[in-house]
Amino acid sequence: MISFIFITHKSDLPGRDPDSQPEKFWSVNNKFMDVIAESKIKSSLRELYPFSEEQLGQFTKRMSLAHLQKKKPLLEPGRVCSHLTFLARGSLRHYTLGGNAELTINFFTEGQWVTDIDSFLAQEPSKNYIKALEDSEVASISLQDIHEMMDNYPSFRMLNGLIANMVIPVTHLASISRESPDVRYRELLSKHPDWITRFPQMHIASYLGMTSETLSRVRARIS
């Protein structure tokens, strides 16, 4: 498990680049947290630790609820990922560019937490994209606010576990280089069967490290 180390003092937090603010892409409502979204966030956090209602309320109060339109970016290369985001509705794709191709790193669906782990931990510009595959509802909390929550409520250091789970599984990376296309596809069917019908085939193929044509042949053999 990685060690999730936050900046020790608020004064150490890097200055925020105005261009990196999510309001450029989001329709943001900072006045209130949607009741359904708030309930989902609290349920997710309770899976990490038995936080009190007061603690959860303080956490969600610091979050901004936003509507992210299909194909709009949550993050783009060159921007620092300064937020941890909860996906309340919809889906997102995390990808990078390799040559002339888009290489899918991961997909996110309802109930998952989202960030670009390298950019978020180092507070350096990202090399990746995170874009909406569908119209989505997201709720975001800044690194600075997370730091303040940890100062006020040390139990929120349990977020270390949540962030650790965002690291790309070594087993997936290993399977791309070692396993056959058929094995990779069967593994995806076992772990994420909903992805097959929900996301475009070209993105699924990219995630599995194969071409769309290869994926079509694999699906024909297995089905």
N, C-alpha and C positions, 0 to 999 in steps of 0.2 A: 504493500500500500504506500502511496506517495505521502510525503509530509506536506500538508497544506499550510504554508507559512504566510500569514498576513503581515502587512507593514506594521511596525511596532507603534509608531506614533502617527497621529492624524497629520501632523505637519510634514511627515515623510511621504505622504501620498503625492503622486505626480500630478502636475497641473493638467486639467482636462482640455483637450483640443476641442474647440467649439464645433469643428466639423465632425467630431466623432459622436456628438449627441444624437440619441435615437430619435428625437423629435423630428429630424429631417425626413425620416421615413415612416414614422408611426403616426397614427391618429391617437393622441394621448389624452386620457382623462385622469388628471391628478387629484380630482376632488373627492372621489370615493372609490372604494374597492368593490367590484361586483360581488354580490353575496355568494354566488355559485363558485366563482374563481377563488374567493377567500376560503371557502370551505374546502376546496380541493387542495389549496396550498397548505392549510393547517393539517389536513389528513396526511399529506406527504411528509411534512415535518415530524408528525407524531410517529411515523415509521422509523425515524432516526432516534428519537428520544421523547420521553413523556413530558414535553414542555407544558407549562401551565397556560391557561387561557390568556392570562395577562401577557405572558411572554410572546405568545403567538400573535396577539393583537398588536403588540409593539412592533413586531416584525412586519406584519402585513400592512401596517399603517405607513411604513416607509416605502412601500412598493407602488409603482405606477402601472396602472392597467392600460393596455394599448391594443388597438386593432392593427394588425399587419396584413395588408392586402396580398393576394396571391402574386408571386414573383418579386415581391419587394424584399429588400435585404434587411436583415437584422444586424448583419455585420458584413463589411467588405474589406479586402486587403488594404493595408496601410492605416487602418483605424485600430485604436486600442480597444480591446474588449474590457470595458470597465464595469460591466453588469453581470449579475447572475439572473437568469430568466426562467420563469416557470411557464410552461406551455399549457394553458387551460383548455384551448380548443384549436383544432387544426393540425398541421404538420409542417415540419421544417426539414431542409436538407443542408448538411454540413459538407462542403466540398472545396477542393483546391484545383488549380490548373496545372496540368503536366504536359508540356509541349502544346499541342493543339487540342488536347482532350481534357474534359472535366473528370476529375477523380473523386468519386463520392467517398467521404470519410464515414458518415453516419446519417441516419434518419432519426428524427425526433417526432413523437406523437403525444397525444393528450396525456397529461399527468407526469411528464418528464421535465427535469431541469436541464437547462441549455446554457452552454458557454463555449467559447473557444479556449480550451484549457491552457495552452501555452501562452497565449496573449494575456489571458486573465491573471495567471499566476505571476508572470514576469512583468506585467503592465508594459508590454512592448507591442508595436504594431503587428496586427495579424497578417498572416499570409493566406488566409482562407476566407471563404464566403459562408454565410448562413442565410438562406433565403426561404421564404414561405412557399411551400408546394400547394397550399390551399389558403383561403382566407383564414386567418388565425387570430386568436386572442392570447396575448402574452402579458405577464406581469413581471416587472423587473425591479431589482434592488441593486443599488450601487455598491461597489467595493468599500467605499467610505462608510456607507450605512451598515454594511455587514461588520466592519471593524468596530463601529460604535456599539452595535448590538453585542459583540463579544466582550467589549469593555463593561457594558452594563449587566450582561447575563453570560457569565463564562460557559454555561451549558451549551451555548450556541457554537462552541468549538467543535461540537459534534458534526457540524457541517463539513469537517474534514472528510468524513466518510462519504458524504454525498459527492463531493468534488472528486474524490479518489475513483469513484465509479464512472466518472466521465472520461477517464483515460481510455484510449482505444485498446480493447482487449488484445493482448499479445497473441492469443489463440487465433483470432480472426486474421491478423496480419500473417501469421505463420501458415494458415490454411491457404491463403492466396498464393503463396510461393511453393507450397508443398503438395497440396491436395488437388485432385483432378477437378475439372469443372462440375462433373456430376456430384461429387462429394460435397463441394462447396454449395451447390444448389440444394441438395438434400438437407444440409445443415441449416440453411436459411429457412426452408420449409418447416423444419422442426422448431426453430426458435422464434421466427417472425412470419408465420403463414399469412398474416394480414397484409404484409408489405407487398406480396406478389400481385394482388389485385388492386391495391391502393395507389401504388407509385408507378410511374412510367417505366417500361422495360429497359430503356437506355440507362436510367439511373440505377436500376437494380443490377444490370450488367456491370456498370462502372463500380458499384460497391463490391461485387464479387470478383472483380479483376479480370473481366472477360469482355469480348465484344458482344454487341446485341445479336449478331448472327450466331455466335457460339451459344448464347443463352437460349435462342430459339430452338436450336438443335437439341440442347439439353432438355428443355421442357418437353419437346416432342418425344424424346426417348423415355422420360420418366413418367409422363402422363399417359 
